[in-house]
């Protein structure tokens, strides 16, 4: 199976190890992974800030770059939700504004074959035990886009429960937002920081060494909060746990 890795801006700039982990994991499972060099921002930041028209060229580029693949896999629930949930809305809004249906037609082929990583593993490859080994106590935070927009449900936790050596602790208040929310954290910093503290305190109460999520943007926010609170916990992307083996362990 030939798939494309849609790494996203945050991962490409700040968390390249997550992309390497996805490639390592999928290759171990027999998947042929490409990294199209022409990929750019998907337009989520523009769209969510009110610059919908400015996001359209980025969406067209996404469709052009990724259109030839059987599947598009991303380690980001928020960017996956942008493609799956908001690209169709962009196309329909363009049509409603009298600009024709070309945008909708351009975007339509890539929407159904874009998958967040855990969806791809569980729903497409049909696996939950990926051969991982990670001897740490972990708690899982379901990020808002993964939980509410994509409906990831139990997929991430099913994958974590199958990891050898891993002890999974349930996170109190798991469905509450961590407070990041992209530009929400910039526009409402005091509220955002307070929400982050609540989430980290809940995670700390589990006794876990690691707070895991499937979105590095949320982990960036929570990781900064952990550092300020001096909790001793560390944020780790789910892909890096799943890519870890006894021979090549992640920290």
N, C-alpha and C positions, 0 to 999 in steps of 0.2 A: 504494500500500500504506500503510495506516494503522498505525503502530506507536507504542508508548509507551516513553519513556526512563525506565528505573529507574536513578536516578542513584546511590543508596546514601548512607548517612550520612557516611562519610568524605569522599566527593567533594563532597557538598552543603556540608559544613562547612568543609573545608580546600582542596579542589581544584575549585572551580566551573569553571575553564577547561577541565577535561576534559569536563564536560557540554556546554559550548558547542562544543567540538571535535566531539563526537559528532553534535550537531545540524547543525553546518556540513557535516560529512562526509556524513551520510545525506541531507540536503537536496540536496547536490550530485549525489547518485546517484539523485535522483527519488523519495525516500521522504518521506511526510508524517509528521512527528514531533510527538507530543504530549508534554507534561510534566504528568501528573496531579498536581494540587496536594495531593491527599489521601494521597500516598505517605508512608510512615514507615519506620522501621527494619524490616528483614525478620525480625528476631528471632535472627539468627545469634549475636550476642554473648551473648544470654540462653541459647540452646540449648547453645552450646559451654561455658558456665560451669556448666551443670547445672540451669538454670531452664527446663526444657522446658515446663511448664505455663504459665509466664509468657510464653513465646514464642508460644503458640497464638493469643491475640488479635491479635498483630501479623501472623501468617500469614493469619488470616481477613481482616484489613484489606487485606493485599496482594491476596488473591483478589478482594475486592470492588472495589478501585480499578482493578486491571489486567484484570479479567475480560473486558471488552468489546473488547479489541484483538486484531488479527490476530497480532501478535508483541510481545514485551516484550524490549527490548534493554538490556543493562547493560554498562558498561565496568569490570566487576569480576568476576573469576573466582570469588572466594570467595563473594560474595553470589549469583552465578548458581548456584554449587554448592549453596548453602543451599536454594534453591527446587527445583532439579532432583533433588538427592540426598536432602536431609533432610526436606523437606515430606512426601514419601510415607511416610517412616519415622514422622514425627509422627502422621500419620493412622492408620497401622497400630498404633502404640503406644496411641493413644486407644481404638481398637477392642478391643485386647487387654486393656485395663484395664476393659472393660465400659462404656465411655462412648459406645458406638454408633459408627456410621460417618459421622456428619454432617461431622466435620472432614475426613476423607479425601475425601468427596464434594465438599466446598467447595473443597479445594485442587487436586483432580485436573485441572480444566480449564486452570489456568495453568501447570502443571508442564511439559508438552511444548512450549509456545510461548514459553518463557523462554530467551533466547539470550545468551551472552557475545558481545561485539561482533564478534570475529573469526569466530566461528561463523556469525553472521548474515550477514556480508559474503560469506564463502566458500561456505557451504552453502545459504543462502536466496537471496541476491541473485546468487550465482554469479560473483563478481568477485574478482580479486586485484589488478589494476591499478586503483586508485581515483583516478588522476590527481594523485597527490601529488608534491611536490618538496621535498627536504630534503637539502641538500648538506653532510652531516656523516658522520663515521665513528661507527657505532652498534654496540653489542653488546646482545643480547637475553637477558634472564633469564626463563625459564619458571617462573612462580610455582606453588606446590604445588597449589592448588586447580585451576588451569587445566590443569596437567600431569597430575595424578593423578585428580582427581574428574571433570573435564569431558573429559579426553583431547583437548585442543586440538591436540596434535601439531605438525605443520609449518604449520598455518594462519597463525599470526602471522608466521613467517619468510617464508612465501610472499608475504604482503602487503608486508613490508619489502623484499624483494628486488625488487619491482616499483616501488619509489619511485625516481624519477629523482634522481640526484645522491647517493644514499645508498650508503655503503660498509658492508656488514654484516660484522662480525668475529665469529667463533665464540667463545663464552664457555667457557673451561675449567671443568669441574665444574658445568656448567649445571644439571643435575638435582638438585643439592644444595640443601636449604632455605636461605633467607637468614637464618633465625633469628627472624623476626618472630612469626608464629604467633599473632597476637592476644594473648590473655592469657598465652601462653607467655613473651613478652618481659617481662611484669610478674612472673611467678612464678619465672622462671629468668634474671634479667638478665645474669649473667656469661656463661652459655652462649650466650644470644641475641646478646650483643655480640661474642663470639668468632666465632660463625657469620657475623655481619654483616661482620666484618673479613675473614674468609676470602673471602667472596663479592666484596667490593669489591676486594681484592687481585687476584683472578682477573680481574675486569673491567678493572682498571688495566693488567694485563699485555697486554691486547689493543691498547692504544694508542687506544682509542675515546674520543671526546669525550663521548659520551652513553651512559648505561645505560638501556635501555628495558625496560618490562614492561607487562603489561595489568592491573595491580592497584596502585592508589596506596598501599594500606596497606603493601605490601612496599617500594615506592619511598620512602615516608616513612622507614622504618627504614634503608634503604640510603643515602638522602640525608643523614640525620643522621650516619651513619658516614663518608660521604665528606667531610662538612664537618670532622669531628673529625680525620680523617687528612689533610686538606688535599690531596686528590687533584687538584683542578681539573676533575674530571668533574662531570656534572650528571645528575640523574634526570629522565626525560621519559616521560609515559604514551604508549603506542602510538597512542591516538586523536589526540593532538596532532600526532604525526608524520604520520599519514594525512590529517589535515585541512589540513596545510600545503601551500601552492601558491606559485608564483613571485610571483603578485600579492599574496598574503597569507601571507608566510612565518612559520613558527613559529621561535622562537629555537633 
